[in-house]
Amino acid sequence: MSSAVAGACFSISVAANNSLKNSSSGSPLPFSSIAFIPSRGRRSITLQRRCYVGSKPTILVAEKIGEDGLKVLEGFANVDCSYNMTPEELYTKVSLCDALIVHSETMVGRKVFESSRGRLKVVGRAGAGLGNVDLRTATEFGCLVVKAPRPNSIAAAEHAIALMTAMAQAEAKAGDDQLEMNKLVGKTLLVFGFGKVGAEVARRAKGLGMRVLACDPFVVADRAHAIGVDLVSFSSLSKALANADFISLHLPLNVRTWLTLSDHRFPYMKKGVCIVNVSHGGLIQEDGLVEALDSGIVARAAIDVFTEDLHEWYKYTKLLQHERVTVIPHLAASTQKGVSTDLAEAVVGALNGGGELAATALNAPMVSPAVPTELKPYVELAEVLGDSLMQVASRGVGGLKNVKITYASARATDDLDTRLLRAMVIKGILEPISSELYVNLANADFIAKQKGMRLSEEFVFLDGSPESPLETITVQLDIVKFMYPESIYPRADFKVEGKVKDGLPYLIKQGRINVESNCVVGRIM
């Protein structure tokens, strides 16, 4: 990067922005001008606004939702409530529907979108998570995927606490004084994942007189301390496992969290620990859990999710029949009144093209056709930088607070709309670590603010020819809050830098290490 700076640096504070605006007029962009580019995808498509003149759209409800939600749908569309369909029945019906509403059982994959023949425009997902809906394929076929804007974290948290209480009572009835699990007060709870549900579980556990530890390298430390929760790092996880009487999992399911509790973790646990998983299957190695139960390391377990569908129940025979395991349906998300109404309104709004998609659309528009082709490699670069920053920061940071994005360019700031680049940085930082987040251009700033992350943008003007929009993009943790005062990592380590060369985005610096020679990321086509 050129060291010659033609002018001063300008910092811009980013405020929450819930709507997608036209950069010149400030008015909402119409659907007909919005293109979709799947994350790390290979093609872009355009979603046209759909108008229903003289006839109502048809909405297929494949799994039960509340009566209030059904009333909202029936006031706008023809509603077909068909439950317990076979895949073949779903493929047939979806070709006659404009929207589909599911919970967690119905698989909405490529075959569903192919069977719809382009008619399906909206999929509404009730409850937490999105494991049964193929978001990338939905985007490819121009179908919006929406969720209820109101979180169901309270219901899920109460579900987890209820299971903890039930296990404590079961141990008391068993009369095993050695395990001392006949009460919650004074016990230690280790919460994996301190998002919406994890935080609500912690609040309730504190109210019951428990000591709460939380393991989440991306949480803002001040937020945890405000609840009275002690953060633990992965480097000190073995000590936390040795002290925990209860473990509750509230993590997203991805490559970073897969088998969080696996064979090598169980030996570190305190004998007689109780484990709750009402989050996602795949976080616990089921075979290892059975062995830990048999050996007495784990006193009891309460589970309502499994790695694979329970139609393959024979794979879990030992776990399902274990006398110290409580197995229940994954129903916590459906117990919160109002979620079905919110979801129905989100589906209706999406079908109506009302522009109220910021809080509900999981694959909302990322790129307008007005964005120059030359900017597209920087779009993917921005997401890679956000993700890379968290890989660097997770080594020693207890939470992120202030993030600074620096753009070095020879062009004037008026020629560069950074909203999209900023959104992609936020997407790279937050989306991989939370199952509840699907970051898009419309909601990025709002989500960042909600997570306690403050962003600033800085423009560095360079001497030279403004042939390319940017010379480099740098993303760094401007103020690092370390988990431990004795941390040896200097501030310079928490910075990543990238550039575009010959149309390809490159990660050129990670911390203080130059990586350009071996860190090329893929091109957006």
Steps between C-alpha positions, in 0.01 A plus 500: 500500500631844409620702792424831332178634642350793315261602772389439856315189614127527553311281750132426464296346783248244379146527630244218494319485167213261460404564140662464163525845348589635159837670544398804298141563602478331842176329396443126534613299201217323314511122473548518125840666545641254752740222407598208720856376526531187714789509747804362321262405220542479127196674359273794568127520441238771518186485713207667327220653702196270495156656485176311563222668309157344506613182676652409830837330539509149647694421818584143596535445875690173536533503881270633770516864603279696738140587417578872514758453227258303285244781526757748369577272206133433421431872485746533213525168318352159435647278772562127460583333835646161411697334777712185507546494124738261332776664293315403182179665624693814585659511154157477341333763717784752490458541125157654572614738779655844524626458857591214732507503880694232690644438843791262559377169356432580135812493283503783248783414265579532130232252397230719659613809308534306176151355548351846553600594141571855604165567666622475861606852602513483881592237759407581859700316768344484847729453798873529546769383261482430129644151465210366291488783244761526225561875510750503214267312265206722601707802403599336173132448413402855600303390807506708817542317830353682799476445874297661774676819615408430863756264652385179671797509735285529813313176428822314417672631815211400724500159331868452592449615861200269538709204387777591744247512781353165395843338501578642844174358635567163337839480670340590832248216458779261411642570846860512384651739752837462337381688192337781700269604219188551708501877460616779268600766749875521542565283195713605204354522151722513190322654201647437156390788280395834646259621235134581559405162644824447694470842664137436600599164650776675697261763636260237627775284643639798692152561639501142629823561689735327258849605401514539121799462269474575128724385218463720193807671353291753310283641776546853627657461846303788651174331402591183687627683806180706518306176558757373749642235268867404489647450154737212438728453201556177312853492642353470852202286400630185672493682835144623436386147407653366821293746706166490318207315657282577197585562134252660261570537127369799303731513201439526126586190302791549262850368437632689802248359747460147364538249785577767761456223758692210351693205640800702607288746704306255719802387709556859614148535637408492866358164599121520521454788255161548334486600132221681314484541123191672361697679230626289210583140430864452414631700797537181709657173393217263590711185533743680728210625711372144548845389618523798738157412642597137548824595675327747734681809372165632377219449751213596270433651159196674354486519121246609242729508193713238328773498237268332252124484461337276760335309218838324518416419864683167496831690491423641845353195671748500790455871561121499468462204735755613756340533843686823571401678180191716450395527135231747397370649173669813369202722577626793707488738205128437444395585855544876481176677429526760226778339297251346257331837450833669436599231251167525318539877472854454369379258231214729400734799489745312280226386260361851490839652420452751778866571564483400867761228458789632706421306816354190337677410174789260545620527141406863438660683206872556524586674173318748280560483124624857535807371681786502248644167394840619616375512860390134514841354596513748789160375619632150560829638630310696767325184626826305503667778700222497759526123542881511507495771767304274734741212438784728608308655789382171648855429617487750783193722496213465743271701279497760228368848545634750247580398143665738257493457122758697304467552126812619313418647161598767252133569426280756670268366769195609300590240238498214747187366674637294789167377639535166327863453603417588861211251498724225369760564772226470763372186328847345509544580870162403639323253273730198544466508880124523540217288367263789559678741266470529125658830420402699193534853370170603654562380854880502544533827692201417718640157592844646574346752739285229657815294566673794669746546216586857401639556154689791354622555146814683404601617153866543411558696181799391295697670224473321170259403225147413615467209256377260765243591767725396789864425565446309825239427766615462860282375785618513859380486857556860591461444875581149616357385832712210615358219705811495717718801587815296449414434133816508290332591172569861392238715330668461159410131493128575469502640147451352153559660164406410145514624143377410153756415235414399142135477599568257786462581871808426708550486876844660527549545873369319807616660822862586431552210258512555124296225334445627146710229340274216614160643589294567188123484543257408225360737246133607488363410158 
